[in-house]
Amino acid sequence: MRKCLIIVMVLLTHLLSAQNELLDSITLATYQEYTDLDAAIEDKDRVVKLSLRKKKLKSFPMEILEMKNLQFLDISKNSIKELPDSIIKLTKLQFFICSKTGLERVPTNFGELSNLKHLDLSQNEIAILPYSIGGLTKLEYADFWDNNLDEFPSTMSDLVSLKKMDLRNILISKTKQENLQLQLPKTKIYFSPPCNCGL
């Protein structure tokens, strides 16, 4: 009986810490992952990790915005062409995976997700990154592989924690590749061979 009580206390401590502070990636990996939206909505204050991959979603489920303790969100392999500007309500979000959804636009205020560390927007239709992206000063990994990106805002240089960025399978001229690398001298950037597609 006492052993069960101790286990419950430990679990409650973990839950409370998840609700009050950001978790490191190792601790976050041990948390329960919700994979059913209805179940997550019913338990919204406890949801730290939510994975809705391949759920045939046609738009971003606005109910997610009520999950104030959410730190990991995967909505990849659905049909989500647009994210709401109100996504910034997810103030604790550290991992965001939205690949292969047909996403065409990143909200202009996206940089207000200031705790984001891992961003995967690969295999989408994004043409422009918002100026506010420079606000993601904790971002360590960014995957934009196979998008339609042509321009990169000057605020990219504010991504001071960025270690790796994948820009492969995107038509980018040699000059733009060189300029971007100059903006991010400490970042390992993966490019495809440069194109002859402008300056």
Secondary structure, DSSP 8 states (H G I E B T S, - for coil): -HHHHHHHHHHHHHHHHHHHS---HHHHHTS-EE--HHHHHHTGGG-SEEE-TTS--SS--GGGGG-TT--EEE--SS---B--GGGGG-TT--EEE--SS---B--TTGGG-TT--EEE--SS---B--GGGGG-TT--EEE--SS---B--GGGGG-TT--EEEETTS--BHHHHHHHHHH-TTSEEEE---BSS--
